[in-house]
Amino acid sequence: MKSLESIQKTFHVFKVLSKVAMVFCIVIASLCAVGALCVFAVSSGGQVFSLFGQPIDNIVVGDDYGQSLIELLSSIPILVADAILYGLSYRYFQKEEYDKTPFTKSGAKTIRSLGIRFIYIPIIAIVIAEVICVILGNDNLDNVSEFSNLSSVITGIVLILASLIFNYGAELEEKVNNA
C-alpha cells in the first residue's frame, strides 16, 4: 500500500502542475492576442501606448509589423492546444484522486483517450498555425520547422502504453477482490 500512497502523492503533484500549466498557456495565449491587436493598431498608424506624450512602439518582435503579427497569431493555436491538453490531464488526475487508484477500467480508458488526444490535437494546432502563416503572406516554409509535435506524439504513445498497464492492474485487482 505504500507504493499506492506514493503514486497518489505524485499524481496530486502532477494535478497541481497541470492546472498551473493550463492557466499559464491561457494567459500567454491571451497576451499573444492582445499583442497582435496592438501590432495591428500600430501598423495601421495608430498609437497603443505612450509615455510622457511620446509613443512607445517597441512591441515589434520580428523585422517588421507583418512578421510580428504572424508570429503572435500563429502562437495562439499552439498555446490553446496545450491548454486543452493540460486541462484534460488535470481532469484525469482529479478523477484518479477521487478513485484513489489508477488501476480502474474507466481510468485506463480515460488515459488511453488522453494519449490519443496528445497525438492528434497538436497536429491540428500546427496545421491551423501554418494556415495562419500562409494566409498572412508568409510563404516561407522555414516556419514549418518551428512547429513540432514529436514530444506530444511520444507522450501520447507513453500514455497509451500506461493505459494498458493500468488496465492490467485493474484486472488483477478485480481478480483479487473476486477471490
N, C-alpha and C positions, 0 to 999 in steps of 0.2 A: 504493500500500500504506500510505502514511502516514495516509490517511483511515480505512482499516480499523483501524489501530492506535489512532487517537483514538476510534473507535466502541467498540472493545474496552475502552479505559480508562473511557469514560463508562458503558458497561454494567456494568463492575465496580463503579463508584461507586454506581450505582442498585441493584445487587445487595446491597451492604452497607446502603444506606439502606432498602431494602425489608425486610431482615431486622430491622433496628433498629425500624422502624415496626411490624412484626408483633409483636415482643416487647413493645413499648410498649402496643399495643392489648390484648394478652393480660393484661398486668399491670394496666392500668386496668380492664378488664372484671372481673378477679378482685377488685380493690379495690371496685368497684361492688357485686359480690355480697356481699362481707364487710360493706360499709356498709349494704346492705339488711337483712342479718341483724341488724346492730347496731340499726338503726332499728326493726325488728320487735320485738327484745328490749326496747328502751326503751319502745316504745309499749304493750307488754304488761305494763308495770310492773316490768320487770327493770332491772338495772344492768349496764352493759357495762364502763365504765372508772371508776376512782376515783383521786383524787389526795389524799393525806393524809386518807383516810377520807371525803372529800366526793365525791359522784357528779359525773361530768362528762357532761353530755348536750347538748353544743353541736354535735352532728353533724346537726342538723336543717337541711336545705337550704331547704325552702320554708316556707310559712306554718304547716304542721302536719306531723305524722308521716306521714300518708297521702300527702301531696303529695311528701314526701321519698322515700318508698318507691316511688311511681310513677316519679319521675324517675330513681332509681337502677336500678330493674328495666328500665325501657324503654330505658336506655342500653346495656344488656348486648348485646341482639341486633345493634345497630348496630356496636358495637365488635368483636363476634365476626365479623360480615360483613367488616369492614375487615381484621381479622387474616387471614381466609381469602384475601381478595384480595391482600394483601401477601405471603402465603405462596406463592400461585400465581405472583405476579410474581417472587418470589425463585427459584422453580423454573425459570421461563423464563430468567432471567438466568444461572442456573447452567448450563442446557442450552446457551445461546448461547456462554457462555465455553468450554464443552467443545468445541463445534463450531468455535470460533474465527472464526465469521462469522454474521451474522444472515440471510444470504441462502441459506437452505436451505428446501426444501419442507416439511420437518417443523417447522422453526422458524416458518415463515409460518402453518402450520396451528395451531400452539400459540398464537401471538399472536392469531390470529383467535378461537380459543375463549376466550382470556383476555378479549378485548374483549367477547364475548357475555356472559361471566360478570360483567364490570364493569357491564353493563346490568341483568341480572336479579337478581343476589344482593342488591344494596342495596334493590331493590323488595321482595323477600321479607322482609328485615330490618325495613323500615319498616312493613310490614303486621303483622309479629309485635309490634313495639313499640307500634303503635296498638291491637292486640288486648289487650296487657297494660294499656294505659291504660284501655280501656273495661271490662275485667274488674275492675280495681281501683277502679272507680267514678268515673273522671274522664271524664264525658260531654262536657266542654267541648272543642269542636273546635279550640281555639286550638293544641293540641299538634300538629295536622296541619301547621301552618305551620313548626313547629320542625324537622321532618324533611324533608330534601330530597335527592334523588338526581340533580339536574341535572348536577352536576360529574362524577359517575360515568358518567352516560349520555354526556356529551361525551367523557370519557376512553375509554369503550368504543367510540364511533364512531371516534375517532382511532386506537385500536389496530387496529380492523378495516381502516381505510384503510392503516395501516402494514403490515399483513399482506399487502395487495395489492401494495404496493411491494416488500416483501421477497420475495414470490413471483415478481414480475417480475425482480428481481435474481438469484434462484436460476435462473430460466430463462435469463437472459443468461450467467450463469456456466457453466451446463450447455452452452450453445452454444459458448462459448469453449473449454471442455475437450474437446468432441467435434470441434472443428475442427482 
